[in-house]
Amino acid sequence: MTTPRITVVTPSFNQAQFIEETIESVIGQGYPNLEYIVIDGGSTDGSVDVIKKYEKHLSFWISEKDRGAADAICKGFIRSTGTILAYLNSDDVYAPGCLHAAADELNESCDVLYGDTYWTDVQGHVIGQRRQTPFNRMGYLCGGFDLQQPSVFWKRDLYLSVGGINPEFRFAFDTDLFFRFVAAGARFKHTKQFFSSYRIHPESKSSKQSTICETELARLRTEHLKFSINSIRGKWFRNRARMQRAFSYLLQGDGMWLLSRIPDRLASRRSQVTVGPKARWM
């Protein structure tokens, strides 16, 4: 049986500290039909030397000035030929077996596949887990459900049909893309497997751009919803999604994990961080 081609794009800029681990996590999957593209934004910290070390494993790479991560990802996907697409930032890593799982699970019955995610610190130590449940469309639009970008794969045809990544966004270009997947009627599927590790560190985009994130999320919700997420209707959809998630966690055997999350969620009410176990709601 022929395995579908999977394209993974890694955007990078001055991430020499992490990019080697990222690249190794992709090529180390042992997936036979991988197209791996690295788009570097003109790094000056030694990242290019690391990329060159692995260039025989890459389908394409380039280092040139760009307009940011979204622009780099667009460049990569324009060159892509895979029927399954994903991108992995140069400070995150894939968990073993995730590409094979994506190939097996992304079939005629679904368009977007997502798995569970580890949150790690700068050294790569696990500091938390984001376990997922079946997708909730209105919950996602209203902030009662989330997708962790490194653990998401989607079909090429869907990506092209919605217009691809919008490089106008500096932070929420992944959420913008997923919102448009929802608007297009895409079928989302969760598989109970850890797909990636999302690294949290002071220089990461998620750690440095919280104000931009809030502004862009507000713009997206205005575009995709006919009501405010803080209205009675918005709160109803959000809280219903949270209750459905809690019930799903119990059904899939994650009840104890859910209970262990209570201290972090209480701490999140006073938190200023936007990602990770103690992230505040936005």
Long-range contacts (C-beta under 8 A, 24 or more apart in sequence): 2-33, 3-31, 3-32, 3-33, 3-103, 4-33, 4-82, 4-83, 4-84, 4-103, 4-106, 5-33, 5-34, 5-35, 5-81, 5-82, 5-83, 5-84, 6-31, 6-33, 6-34, 6-35, 6-82, 6-83, 6-84, 6-85, 6-86, 6-99, 6-102, 6-103, 6-153, 7-35, 7-36, 7-37, 7-76, 7-77, 7-80, 7-81, 7-82, 7-84, 7-85, 7-86, 7-156, 8-34, 8-35, 8-36, 8-37, 8-86, 8-87, 8-88, 8-99, 9-37, 9-38, 9-39, 9-72, 9-73, 9-76, 9-77, 9-80, 9-85, 9-86, 9-87, 9-88, 10-36, 10-37, 10-38, 10-39, 10-76, 10-87, 10-88, 10-89, 10-90, 11-39, 11-40, 11-41, 11-69, 11-72, 11-73, 11-76, 11-87, 11-89, 11-90, 12-38, 12-39, 12-40, 12-41, 12-43, 12-47, 12-51, 12-72, 12-89, 12-90, 13-40, 13-41, 13-42, 13-43, 13-47, 13-69, 13-72, 13-90, 14-43, 14-44, 14-45, 14-47, 15-43, 15-45, 15-47, 15-90, 15-91, 16-43, 16-45, 16-46, 16-47, 16-49, 16-50, 17-91, 18-90, 18-91, 18-199, 19-47, 19-50, 19-51, 19-90, 19-91, 20-50, 20-53, 20-54, 21-93, 21-124, 22-88, 22-89, 22-90, 22-91, 22-92, 22-93, 23-50, 23-51, 23-54, 23-57, 24-54, 25-88, 25-93, 25-94, 25-95, 26-88, 26-94, 27-54, 27-57, 28-96, 29-94, 29-96, 29-97, 29-98, 29-99, 29-100, 31-99, 31-100, 31-103, 33-103, 34-99, 35-59, 35-80, 35-81, 35-82, 37-61, 37-76, 37-79, 37-80, 38-62, 38-76, 38-90, 39-66, 39-72, 39-73, 39-75, 39-76, 40-64, 40-72, 41-65, 41-66, 41-68, 41-72, 42-66, 47-90, 67-167, 68-167, 68-170, 69-173, 69-205, 70-165, 70-166, 70-167, 70-168, 70-169, 70-170, 70-173, 71-167, 73-165, 73-173, 74-164, 74-165, 74-167, 77-159, 77-164, 77-165, 80-156, 82-156, 83-155, 83-156, 83-157, 84-153, 84-154, 84-155, 84-156, 85-153, 85-154, 85-155, 85-156, 85-159, 86-152, 86-153, 86-154, 87-149, 88-150, 88-196, 89-149, 89-150, 89-205, 91-199, 91-201, 91-204, 92-150, 92-196, 92-197, 92-198, 92-199, 93-124, 93-196, 93-197, 93-199, 94-150, 94-195, 94-196, 94-197, 95-193, 95-194, 95-195, 95-196, 95-197, 97-193, 98-151, 98-193, 98-194, 98-195, 98-196, 101-191, 101-193, 101-195, 102-153, 102-195, 105-189, 105-191, 106-153, 106-154, 106-155, 106-189, 109-187, 109-189, 110-187, 110-188, 110-189, 111-154, 111-155, 111-158, 111-181, 111-186, 111-187, 111-188, 112-152, 112-153, 112-154, 112-155, 112-158, 112-178, 112-181, 112-186, 112-187, 112-188, 112-189, 113-152, 113-153, 113-154, 113-188, 113-189, 113-190, 113-191, 114-147, 114-148, 114-151, 114-152, 114-153, 114-188, 114-189, 114-190, 114-191, 114-195, 115-151, 115-190, 115-191, 115-192, 115-193, 115-194, 115-195, 115-196, 116-151, 116-192, 116-193, 116-194, 116-195, 117-148, 117-150, 117-151, 117-194, 117-195, 117-196, 117-197, 117-198, 118-194, 118-196, 118-197, 118-198, 119-197, 119-198, 119-200, 119-275, 119-276, 119-277, 120-197, 120-198, 120-199, 120-200, 121-199, 121-200, 121-201, 122-199, 122-200, 122-201, 122-202, 124-197, 124-199, 126-197, 127-200, 127-276, 127-277, 128-264, 128-276, 128-277, 129-194, 129-257, 130-198, 131-192, 131-249, 131-254, 131-257, 132-190, 132-192, 133-190, 133-244, 133-245, 133-248, 133-249, 133-252, 134-190, 134-248, 135-188, 135-189, 135-190, 136-241, 136-244, 136-245, 137-182, 138-237, 138-241, 139-237, 139-238, 139-240, 139-241, 139-242, 139-244, 139-245, 140-178, 140-179, 140-182, 140-241, 141-179, 141-182, 141-221, 141-224, 141-225, 141-237, 142-221, 142-225, 142-229, 142-234, 142-237, 142-238, 142-241, 143-221, 143-229, 143-238, 143-281, 143-282, 144-237, 144-238, 144-239, 144-240, 144-241, 144-242, 144-245, 145-241, 145-245, 147-174, 147-178, 148-196, 148-198, 149-174, 149-198, 150-195, 150-196, 150-197, 150-198, 151-194, 151-195, 151-196, 152-178, 154-181, 154-186, 158-184, 158-186, 169-216, 170-209, 170-212, 170-216, 171-205, 171-206, 171-209, 171-212, 171-213, 171-216, 172-213, 172-216, 172-217, 172-220, 175-216, 175-217, 175-220, 176-216, 176-220, 179-220, 179-223, 179-224, 182-224, 183-224, 192-252, 198-275, 198-276, 200-273, 200-275, 200-276, 204-275, 206-274, 206-275, 207-273, 207-274, 207-275, 210-272, 210-273, 210-274, 210-282, 213-274, 213-282, 214-282, 217-282
